[in-house]
Amino acid sequence: MDALVVYITASNEEEGAKIARTLVEERLAGCVNIAGPIRSIYRWQGKIEDETEVLLIVKTRKELFAPLKTRVKELHSYAVPEVIALPVSDGSEDYLKWLEEVTGL
């Protein structure tokens, strides 16, 4: 199994929880941690923005990334939400087995 960790930023904890719950309910993610608040400084539409957000740390499988990304775009308030995936190079065998089980159909 190819496991991924996906980072998604959200405008606030309520939006983050809505996205997290949906991803887990729909088996697109095994677990989502919500961290924050975080401070994000970025360029948007020609201006430097400085905003408070929350960070979702999503554990999933590579084969679920495309539908996960689509679902996040449907639920998210941002025009261009951050949805980036990092491969998991190694991990607890028991955890990875659990992840595969809870995200399977």
PEMOFEN-V360776 format. One record per residue. N is the residue number from 1. RES is the residue in one letter. PSI is psi in degrees with one decimal (999 if undefined). OMEGA is omega in radians with two decimals (none if undefined). D_FIRST is the distance of its C-alpha to the first C-alpha in Angstrom with 1 decimal. Layout:
# PEMOFEN-V360776
[[N,RES,PSI,OMEGA,D_FIRST] [N,RES,PSI,OMEGA,D_FIRST]]
This chain:
# PEMOFEN-V360776
[[1,M,136.4,3.06,0.0] [2,D,105.3,3.14,3.8] [3,A,149.8,3.09,6.1] [4,L,151.5,2.87,9.7] [5,V,126.3,-3.10,13.1] [6,V,131.9,3.05,15.6] [7,Y,130.9,3.07,19.4] [8,I,129.5,3.00,21.9] [9,T,147.9,3.12,25.6] [10,A,159.0,-3.03,27.9] [11,S,-29.7,-3.13,31.6] [12,N,174.0,-3.06,32.0] [13,E,-35.4,3.13,30.4] [14,E,-47.5,3.10,31.4] [15,E,-42.4,3.13,29.6] [16,G,-42.2,3.14,26.5] [17,A,-38.4,3.11,26.5] [18,K,-46.4,3.12,27.0] [19,I,-46.5,-3.11,23.9] [20,A,-49.1,-3.10,21.8] [21,R,-42.7,-3.14,23.0] [22,T,-45.0,-3.13,22.4] [23,L,-39.2,3.13,18.8] [24,V,-43.6,3.13,18.2] [25,E,-38.4,-3.10,20.5] [26,E,7.6,3.10,18.9] [27,R,25.9,3.04,15.4] [28,L,-14.4,3.11,14.4] [29,A,148.8,3.07,13.8] [30,G,-33.9,-3.09,13.5] [31,C,144.1,3.04,16.1] [32,V,123.4,3.02,18.5] [33,N,141.1,3.07,21.0] [34,I,115.2,-3.11,24.3] [35,A,143.6,3.07,26.2] [36,G,-179.6,0.13,29.6] [37,P,152.3,3.03,32.0] [38,I,157.5,3.09,31.1] [39,R,124.5,-3.12,33.5] [40,S,128.1,3.08,32.4] [41,I,122.2,-3.02,34.7] [42,Y,164.6,3.09,34.0] [43,R,130.2,3.11,36.0] [44,W,122.7,3.11,36.3] [45,Q,46.4,3.03,38.9] [46,G,0.7,-3.14,40.9] [47,K,152.8,3.01,41.2] [48,I,122.4,3.13,39.6] [49,E,150.7,3.11,38.2] [50,D,100.0,-2.99,37.9] [51,E,156.9,2.99,36.2] [52,T,132.6,3.14,34.7] [53,E,179.4,2.92,31.3] [54,V,155.4,-3.14,28.4] [55,L,125.4,3.03,24.9] [56,L,130.5,3.08,21.9] [57,I,107.9,-2.96,18.8] [58,V,131.2,3.05,15.9] [59,K,124.9,-3.06,12.5] [60,T,-170.1,3.10,10.1] [61,R,149.8,-3.09,7.1] [62,K,-41.3,-3.10,8.1] [63,E,-15.4,3.13,9.0] [64,L,-3.3,-3.03,11.3] [65,F,-44.1,-3.12,13.0] [66,A,-50.3,3.11,15.8] [67,P,-32.2,3.07,17.0] [68,L,-47.4,-3.13,16.7] [69,K,-43.3,3.11,18.9] [70,T,-43.9,-3.11,21.3] [71,R,-41.3,3.10,21.7] [72,V,-44.7,3.14,22.4] [73,K,-34.9,3.11,25.0] [74,E,-34.5,-3.04,26.6] [75,L,-21.4,-2.93,27.0] [76,H,146.5,3.12,27.8] [77,S,-17.1,-3.10,31.5] [78,Y,145.9,3.05,31.0] [79,A,-35.6,-3.14,31.7] [80,V,81.4,-3.13,29.0] [81,P,146.2,3.04,26.4] [82,E,121.2,3.05,24.3] [83,V,96.7,-3.11,20.6] [84,I,140.9,-3.07,18.7] [85,A,139.2,3.07,15.1] [86,L,133.6,3.13,14.2] [87,P,146.4,3.04,11.0] [88,V,113.1,-3.08,10.1] [89,S,-23.8,3.13,10.9] [90,D,163.8,3.13,10.9] [91,G,176.9,3.10,11.5] [92,S,125.3,-3.14,12.7] [93,E,-39.6,3.14,10.7] [94,D,-41.9,3.13,12.6] [95,Y,-45.5,-3.13,11.8] [96,L,-35.5,3.07,8.0] [97,K,-44.8,3.10,8.6] [98,W,-44.8,-3.13,11.3] [99,L,-43.2,3.12,9.4] [100,E,-40.9,-3.13,7.3] [101,E,-46.5,-3.03,10.8] [102,V,-15.3,3.10,12.9] [103,T,3.4,3.10,11.3] [104,G,163.1,-3.14,11.3] [105,L,999,none,14.6]]
